[in-house]
């Protein structure tokens, strides 16, 4: 199984948790390409140590950041590392014909053999519908409506690029990093979801879909739909998009325990736990959020009282008539 993920030093521990869950649930030979530009030999060794009990070959895959235009957009949520998957076709060894790309903020919860062995049937890739958008036109950003209008109206289902099975052998015959750069330049780098928008545009007509409820289940979406920790047994991949299980400053839910289950099996567990506890005890975001809700509630109550007062006055006037 060929697997690739992109990371920086900040994401090393979280990626290690993801890879631990991958190898634990997928016995057999796994070759893992770590797309990065800053990991030291010691950093890579730390990941190798986590996976020492498995038949896992970890490849330190250095990316030359000079390949990217200096003004390319990225932010705290979408780091520049997210663009690294656009270089896969140019950089991967020629013997790689198919590859599973996985974001670092996921948990592999059971075997991916069935997913990895899917018949491409001429498609470039398999991915899951992005449940965050629910495929409702009104939920797309103005930029996405402008850039992706054509393919969306032709029936393309916008997919999440955090989990993709890529038909590398076929794709490298037709596309390259230059293909994606040309699209970015034609859009004047005005993407909303950065490289995810580009991948959806370029491969819109050759995308196959797996069941995202099994192979790319959004933990937050699942929680909002009433699912819990115990309901996660059927999910092969749980994706912690948005707020992360290891971050303070947001409301947490029991599905995050799946991530901590695997974190506990790594050497990083104690420091991750202490870090999370310290952040939780000192973070003021939740308190500020509750205060904001209370202020909105107070304003709503005042507006309601004013409305009730107006209705009573109108009723009194009508009764006099």
Order of alpha helices (4+ residues) and beta strands (2+ residues): beta-alpha-beta-alpha-beta-alpha-beta-beta-alpha-beta-alpha-beta-alpha-alpha-alpha-beta-alpha-beta-alpha-beta-alpha-alpha-alpha
